[in-house]
Amino acid sequence: MVALPRILGVLADRAAALSRDLDEAAGAQAKAEASAKAYEQALAQAQSRAQGIAQTARETSAKQSDERRKAVEAELSAKAAQAEASIGAAKAKAMESVRDLGAETAAAIVEKLTGKAPSAAEAAKAVDTALAR
């Protein structure tokens, strides 16, 4: 019977060791879970910051693109207005040349038909009347 108390002592020691090991494992598991939760929170914060940075970059890029587009549109508009003015001036000059040529031609035709040349003012008035129609 001497062996029974000894066996009970060994079993009690083993039970205590197992209980201690289980407590340590539970503590380690709690630490691991806390670490995982902290990691997930840090990851979520990093993702949120990254999304914010990306959104800011997109907005900045869109704003810069819009500003460049507006500048190009303004430049093209100015060039178009300048071209229209130049075309208008060239057209007016051409029409004046046509008017002068028409007056000269009309005077030459009248002189050829009647033998008498009209005055430059009369020829110009006739051409102006014809062009006004």
N, CA and C of each residue as an Amber inpcrd file, in Angstrom:
protein
   399
   0.7880000  -1.1700000   0.0000000   0.0000000   0.0000000   0.0000000
   0.8510000   1.2650000   0.0000000   2.0430000   1.0400000   0.0790000
   2.9510000   2.1700000   0.0470000   2.9470000   2.7620000  -1.3700000
   2.7310000   1.9470000  -2.2950000   2.7820000   2.4160000  -3.6750000
   1.5930000   3.2900000  -4.0260000   0.4610000   3.0680000  -3.3930000
  -0.7410000   3.8420000  -3.7410000  -0.5580000   5.3340000  -3.4490000
  -0.0730000   5.7310000  -2.2870000   0.1010000   7.1600000  -2.0770000
   1.1210000   7.7430000  -3.0430000   2.1040000   6.9540000  -3.3790000
   3.1000000   7.4350000  -4.3110000   2.4970000   7.6220000  -5.6930000
   1.6900000   6.6880000  -6.1330000   1.0200000   6.7780000  -7.4380000
   0.0690000   7.9640000  -7.4370000  -0.6440000   8.1410000  -6.3260000
  -1.5560000   9.2850000  -6.2350000  -0.7780000  10.5890000  -6.3000000
   0.4070000  10.6460000  -5.6940000   1.2590000  11.8440000  -5.7290000
   1.7240000  12.1420000  -7.1510000   2.1170000  11.0580000  -7.8610000
   2.5670000  11.2240000  -9.2480000   1.4000000  11.7050000 -10.1010000
   0.2360000  11.1080000  -9.8740000  -0.9500000  11.5230000 -10.6440000
  -1.3350000  12.9700000 -10.3240000  -1.2000000  13.3640000  -9.0560000
  -1.5150000  14.7410000  -8.6730000  -0.5240000  15.7010000  -9.3200000
   0.7550000  15.3210000  -9.3530000   1.7770000  16.1580000  -9.9930000
   1.4880000  16.2910000 -11.4940000   1.1250000  15.1720000 -12.1040000
   0.8130000  15.1840000 -13.5400000  -0.4080000  16.0390000 -13.8190000
  -1.4040000  15.9410000 -12.9520000  -2.6250000  16.7370000 -13.1220000
  -2.2920000  18.2210000 -12.9950000  -1.4320000  18.5470000 -12.0140000
  -1.0390000  19.9460000 -11.8320000  -0.2540000  20.4300000 -13.0420000
   0.6550000  19.5910000 -13.5460000   1.4480000  19.9660000 -14.7150000
   0.5420000  20.1530000 -15.9330000  -0.4100000  19.2380000 -16.1030000
  -1.3570000  19.3560000 -17.2250000  -2.1940000  20.6270000 -17.0840000
  -2.6300000  20.9290000 -15.8900000  -3.4320000  22.1230000 -15.6550000
  -2.6130000  23.3710000 -15.9680000  -1.3350000  23.3610000 -15.5140000
  -0.4390000  24.4810000 -15.8010000  -0.2230000  24.6260000 -17.3000000
   0.0210000  23.5100000 -17.9740000   0.2320000  23.5350000 -19.4290000
  -1.0100000  24.0540000 -20.1550000  -2.1880000  23.6120000 -19.6850000
  -3.4320000  24.0880000 -20.3110000  -3.6270000  25.5820000 -20.0770000
  -3.2930000  26.0510000 -18.8720000  -3.3940000  27.4890000 -18.5860000
  -2.4340000  28.2870000 -19.4690000  -1.2140000  27.7840000 -19.6300000
  -0.2330000  28.4550000 -20.5000000  -0.7070000  28.4590000 -21.9490000
  -1.2720000  27.3410000 -22.3910000  -1.7850000  27.2630000 -23.7700000
  -2.9390000  28.2310000 -23.9720000  -3.8200000  28.3280000 -22.9670000
  -4.9410000  29.2630000 -23.0680000  -4.4210000  30.6970000 -23.1250000
  -3.4010000  30.9970000 -22.3080000  -2.7900000  32.3350000 -22.3300000
  -2.1550000  32.6320000 -23.6830000  -1.4340000  31.6500000 -24.2270000
  -0.7870000  31.8220000 -25.5310000  -1.8380000  32.0210000 -26.6270000
  -2.9450000  31.2550000 -26.5070000  -4.0120000  31.3960000 -27.5030000
  -4.6370000  32.7860000 -27.4090000  -4.8420000  33.2710000 -26.2030000
  -5.4140000  34.6140000 -26.0220000  -4.4870000  35.6720000 -26.6070000
  -3.1660000  35.5100000 -26.3710000  -2.1900000  36.4440000 -26.9430000
  -2.2240000  36.3890000 -28.4680000  -2.2940000  35.1850000 -29.0130000
  -2.3320000  35.0160000 -30.4760000  -3.5840000  35.6560000 -31.0590000
  -4.7160000  35.4630000 -30.3820000  -5.9700000  36.0640000 -30.8560000
  -5.8970000  37.5910000 -30.7880000  -5.3000000  38.1170000 -29.7000000
  -5.1490000  39.5660000 -29.5590000  -4.2200000  40.1040000 -30.6480000
  -3.1550000  39.3620000 -30.9160000  -2.2180000  39.7710000 -31.9700000
  -2.9040000  39.7510000 -33.3370000  -3.7010000  38.7280000 -33.5910000
  -4.4150000  38.6230000 -34.8670000  -5.4150000  39.7680000 -35.0110000
  -6.1050000  40.0860000 -33.9070000  -7.0670000  41.1860000 -33.9460000
  -6.3480000  42.5100000 -34.2020000  -5.2220000  42.7330000 -33.5460000
  -4.4390000  43.9510000 -33.7490000  -3.9380000  44.0330000 -35.1980000
  -3.4960000  42.8870000 -35.7280000  -3.0390000  42.8380000 -37.1190000
  -4.1710000  43.1970000 -38.0710000  -5.3490000  42.6160000 -37.8390000
  -6.4980000  42.8960000 -38.7100000  -6.8880000  44.3710000 -38.6430000
  -6.8300000  44.9540000 -37.4330000  -7.1500000  46.3750000 -37.2980000
  -6.1190000  47.2290000 -38.0350000  -4.8430000  46.8960000 -37.8730000
  -3.7810000  47.6450000 -38.5550000  -3.9240000  47.5070000 -40.0720000
  -4.2680000  46.3090000 -40.5260000  -4.4560000  46.0780000 -41.9530000
  -5.6370000  46.9000000 -42.4730000  -6.7330000  46.9190000 -41.7260000
  -7.9140000  47.6960000 -42.1340000  -7.5800000  49.1820000 -42.1840000
  -6.8270000  49.6730000 -41.2060000  -6.4260000  51.0850000 -41.2130000
  -5.5200000  51.3910000 -42.4050000  -4.5830000  50.4910000 -42.6790000
  -3.6760000  50.6910000 -43.8170000  -4.4590000  50.6950000 -45.1280000
  -5.4250000  49.7950000 -45.2600000  -6.2460000  49.7580000 -46.4710000
  -7.0590000  51.0360000 -46.6070000  -7.5880000  51.5130000 -45.4990000
  -8.3680000  52.7450000 -45.5110000  -7.4880000  53.9230000 -45.9260000
  -6.2900000  54.0110000 -45.3670000  -5.3590000  55.0930000 -45.7520000
  -4.9810000  54.9760000 -47.2200000  -4.7370000  53.7630000 -47.6780000
  -4.3660000  53.5560000 -49.0840000  -5.5060000  53.9860000 -50.0100000
  -6.7350000  53.6590000 -49.6230000  -7.8800000  54.0750000 -50.4340000
  -8.0070000  55.5880000 -50.4480000  -7.7660000  56.2240000 -49.3130000
  -7.8020000  57.6840000 -49.2340000  -6.7390000  58.3180000 -50.1140000
  -5.5360000  57.7660000 -50.0630000  -4.4430000  58.2770000 -50.8990000
  -4.7760000  58.0960000 -52.3760000  -5.3020000  56.9330000 -52.7300000
  -5.6640000  56.6710000 -54.1330000  -6.7620000  57.6250000 -54.5900000
  -7.7600000  57.8590000 -53.7390000  -8.8520000  58.7730000 -54.0870000
  -8.3120000  60.1890000 -54.2830000  -7.4370000  60.6200000 -53.3910000
  -6.8300000  61.9500000 -53.5170000  -6.0340000  62.0530000 -54.8080000
  -5.2920000  61.0060000 -55.1250000  -4.4940000  61.0000000 -56.3610000
  -5.4060000  61.0780000 -57.5820000  -6.5190000  60.3280000 -57.5680000
  -7.4590000  60.3790000 -58.6880000  -8.0640000  61.7710000 -58.8300000
  -8.4490000  62.3620000 -57.7110000  -9.0540000  63.6930000 -57.7590000
  -8.0510000  64.7410000 -58.2520000  -6.8270000  64.6500000 -57.7750000
  -5.7890000  65.5850000 -58.2000000  -5.5170000  65.4300000 -59.6900000
  -5.4160000  64.1900000 -60.1260000  -5.1730000  63.9180000 -61.5400000
  -6.3150000  64.4460000 -62.4040000  -7.5410000  64.2120000 -61.9650000
  -8.7030000  64.6850000 -62.7230000  -8.7230000  66.2080000 -62.7770000
  -8.3820000  66.8530000 -61.6640000  -8.3630000  68.3190000 -61.6240000
  -7.2960000  68.8620000 -62.5630000  -6.1070000  68.2740000 -62.5260000
  -5.0270000  68.7220000 -63.4090000  -5.3990000  68.4920000 -64.8660000
  -5.9890000  67.3600000 -65.1520000  -6.4060000  67.0490000 -66.5170000
  -7.4570000  68.0510000 -66.9880000  -8.3900000  68.3700000 -66.1250000
  -9.4430000  69.3290000 -66.4640000  -8.8450000  70.7120000 -66.7090000
  -7.8830000  71.1020000 -65.8780000  -7.2280000  72.4030000 -66.0580000
  -6.4710000  72.4450000 -67.3860000  -5.7680000  71.3580000 -67.7150000
  -5.0340000  71.3160000 -68.9920000  -6.0090000  71.3690000 -70.1660000
  -7.1210000  70.6340000 -70.0490000  -8.1160000  70.6290000 -71.1140000
  -8.6850000  72.0290000 -71.3190000  -9.0000000  72.7070000 -70.2290000
  -9.5440000  74.0620000 -70.3350000  -8.5320000  75.0180000 -70.9680000
  -7.2620000  74.8760000 -70.6050000  -6.2230000  75.7250000 -71.1770000
  -6.0970000  75.4820000 -72.6830000  -6.1250000  74.2160000 -73.0730000
  -6.0280000  73.8770000 -74.5030000  -7.2560000  74.3970000 -75.2500000
  -8.4450000  74.2320000 -74.6370000  -9.6650000  74.7330000 -75.2730000
  -9.6040000  76.2460000 -75.4500000  -9.1120000  76.9600000 -74.4330000
  -9.0050000  78.4170000 -74.5240000  -8.0230000  78.8160000 -75.6200000
  -6.9170000  78.0960000 -75.6870000  -5.9140000  78.3860000 -76.7130000
  -6.4830000  78.1350000 -78.1080000  -7.1820000  77.0030000 -78.2670000
  -7.7780000  76.6880000 -79.5660000  -8.8730000  77.6830000 -79.9320000
  -9.6340000  78.1120000 -78.9410000 -10.6900000  79.0910000 -79.1830000
 -10.0910000  80.4110000 -79.6460000  -9.0050000  80.8220000 -78.9990000
  -8.3340000  82.0610000 -79.3990000  -7.7780000  81.9390000 -80.8160000
  -7.1900000  80.7930000 -81.1240000  -6.6460000  80.5920000 -82.4720000
  -7.7650000  80.5720000 -83.5050000  -8.9040000  79.9580000 -83.1540000
 -10.0420000  79.9130000 -84.0800000 -10.5730000  81.3180000 -84.3280000
 -10.6630000  82.1280000 -83.2700000 -11.1420000  83.5080000 -83.4290000
 -10.1690000  84.2970000 -84.2900000  -8.8980000  84.0780000 -84.0730000
  -7.8810000  84.7650000 -84.8640000  -7.9720000  84.3340000 -86.3320000
  -8.1770000  83.0530000 -86.5710000  -8.3000000  82.5480000 -87.9380000
  -9.5520000  83.1110000 -88.6000000 -10.6620000  83.1740000 -87.8510000
 -11.8960000  83.7350000 -88.4130000 -11.7050000  85.2020000 -88.7830000
 -11.0120000  85.9500000 -87.9350000 -10.7540000  87.3590000 -88.2330000
  -9.8820000  87.4860000 -89.4790000  -8.8730000  86.6280000 -89.5710000
  -7.9810000  86.6530000 -90.7300000  -8.7410000  86.2940000 -92.0070000
  -9.6140000  85.2910000 -91.9100000 -10.4300000  84.8840000 -93.0690000
 -11.3740000  86.0110000 -93.4600000 -11.9820000  86.6420000 -92.4620000
 -12.8810000  87.7590000 -92.7430000 -12.1640000  88.9000000 -93.4360000
 -10.9530000  89.2230000 -92.9760000 -10.1760000  90.3010000 -93.6010000
  -9.7970000  89.9230000 -95.0290000  -9.3900000  88.6550000 -95.2240000
  -9.0220000  88.2060000 -96.5750000 -10.2340000  88.2290000 -97.5030000
 -11.3890000  87.8450000 -96.9640000 -12.6070000  87.8460000 -97.7690000
 -12.9940000  89.2730000 -98.1520000 -12.9030000  90.1920000 -97.1850000
 -13.2290000  91.5950000 -97.4760000 -12.2850000  92.1600000 -98.5260000
 -11.0200000  91.8150000 -98.4050000 -10.0300000  92.3010000 -99.3850000
 -10.3270000  91.7030000-100.7620000 -10.6560000  90.4260000-100.7920000
 -10.9700000  89.7730000-102.0700000 -12.2200000  90.3840000-102.6910000
 -13.2290000  90.6330000-101.8540000 -14.4650000  91.2440000-102.3810000
 -14.1940000  92.6450000-102.9140000 -13.3150000  93.3820000-102.2650000
 -12.9590000  94.7250000-102.7530000 -12.2490000  94.6090000-104.0980000
 -11.3720000  93.6080000-104.2070000 -10.6790000  93.3980000-105.4860000
 -11.6790000  93.0060000-106.5620000 -12.6550000  92.1450000-106.2130000
 -13.6830000  91.7320000-107.1750000 -14.5010000  92.9520000-107.5960000
 -14.8250000  93.7890000-106.6300000 -15.6090000  95.0010000-106.9280000
 -14.8290000  95.8970000-107.8890000 -13.5520000  96.1120000-107.5580000
 -12.7350000  96.9780000-108.4220000 -12.5920000  96.3770000-109.8150000
 -12.3370000  95.0780000-109.8820000 -12.1940000  94.4030000-111.1710000
 -13.5080000  94.4500000-111.9400000 -14.6260000  94.2490000-111.2030000
 -15.9480000  94.3210000-111.8470000 -16.2130000  95.7070000-112.4150000
 -15.8450000  96.7290000-111.6700000 -16.0470000  98.1120000-112.1510000
 -15.2110000  98.3650000-113.3910000 -13.9760000  97.9180000-113.3900000
 -13.1070000  98.0980000-114.5610000 -13.6570000  97.3360000-115.7660000
 -14.0820000  96.1000000-115.5150000 -14.6180000  95.2720000-116.6030000
 -15.8990000  95.8760000-117.1530000 -16.7800000  96.3240000-116.2700000
 -18.0420000  96.9390000-116.7070000 -17.7660000  98.1900000-117.5250000
 -16.8130000  98.9930000-117.0940000 -16.4640000 100.2130000-117.8320000
 -15.9270000  99.8590000-119.2070000 -15.1070000  98.8260000-119.2930000
 -14.5290000  98.4150000-120.5800000 -15.6300000  97.8950000-121.5130000
 -16.5810000  97.1310000-120.9810000 -17.6760000  96.5880000-121.8000000
 -18.5530000  97.7220000-122.3240000 -18.9060000  98.6500000-121.4160000
 -19.7470000  99.7820000-121.8380000 -19.0360000 100.6000000-122.9000000
 -17.7490000 100.8090000-122.7130000 -16.9900000 101.5870000-123.7040000
 -16.9400000 100.8490000-125.0440000 -16.7900000  99.5440000-124.9860000
 -16.7140000  98.7410000-126.2030000 -18.0680000  98.7780000-126.9280000
 -19.1520000  98.7250000-126.1560000 -20.4840000  98.6950000-126.7690000
 -20.9460000 100.0710000-127.2320000 -20.6420000 101.0920000-126.4590000
 -21.1660000 102.4260000-126.7870000 -20.1310000 103.3420000-127.3730000
 -18.9010000 103.0080000-127.1990000 -17.8450000 103.8710000-127.7020000
 -17.4890000 104.9640000-126.7070000 -18.2140000 105.0550000-125.6320000
 -17.9480000 106.0790000-124.6280000 -17.7730000 105.3840000-123.2780000
 -16.6750000 105.6750000-122.5790000 -16.3960000 105.0600000-121.2820000
 -17.1630000 105.7920000-120.1910000 -17.8000000 105.0340000-119.2760000
 -18.4720000 105.6880000-118.1480000 -17.4290000 106.1490000-117.1340000
 -17.8510000 107.0160000-116.2460000 -16.9120000 107.4610000-115.2100000
 -16.6720000 106.3010000-114.2370000 -15.5950000 106.3840000-113.5110000
 -15.2610000 105.3450000-112.5380000 -16.3590000 105.2530000-111.4740000
 -16.9360000 106.3960000-111.1000000 -18.0040000 106.4050000-110.0940000
 -19.2470000 105.7060000-110.6200000 -19.5830000 105.9450000-111.9060000
 -20.7630000 105.2920000-112.4930000 -20.5530000 103.7800000-112.5700000
 -19.3780000 103.3700000-112.9960000 -19.0890000 101.9290000-113.0870000
 -19.1220000 101.2790000-111.6960000 -18.5580000 101.9490000-110.6960000
 -18.5490000 101.4210000-109.3370000 -19.9730000 101.3090000-108.7930000
 -20.8110000 102.3350000-109.0940000 -22.2030000 102.3070000-108.6130000
 -22.9670000 101.1500000-109.2540000 -22.7350000 100.8840000-110.5440000
 -23.4050000  99.7950000-111.2240000 -22.9950000  98.4460000-110.6240000
 -21.7290000  98.3070000-110.3300000 -21.2370000  97.0390000-109.7330000
 -21.7940000  96.8830000-108.3330000 -21.8100000  97.9660000-107.5520000
 -22.3650000  97.9010000-106.1870000 -23.8320000  97.4870000-106.2240000
 -24.5900000  98.0250000-107.1800000 -25.9980000  97.6770000-107.3150000
 -26.1410000  96.1980000-107.6390000 -25.3140000  95.7050000-108.5630000
 -25.3720000  94.2910000-108.9510000 -24.9830000  93.3820000-107.7830000
 -23.9840000  93.7610000-107.0130000 -23.5330000  92.9270000-105.8850000
 -24.5280000  92.9470000-104.7250000 -25.3010000  94.0140000-104.6380000
 -26.2680000  94.1320000-103.5560000 -27.4280000  93.1750000-103.7140000
 -27.6620000  92.6740000-104.9240000 -28.8050000  91.7910000-105.1780000
 -28.6080000  90.4800000-104.5470000
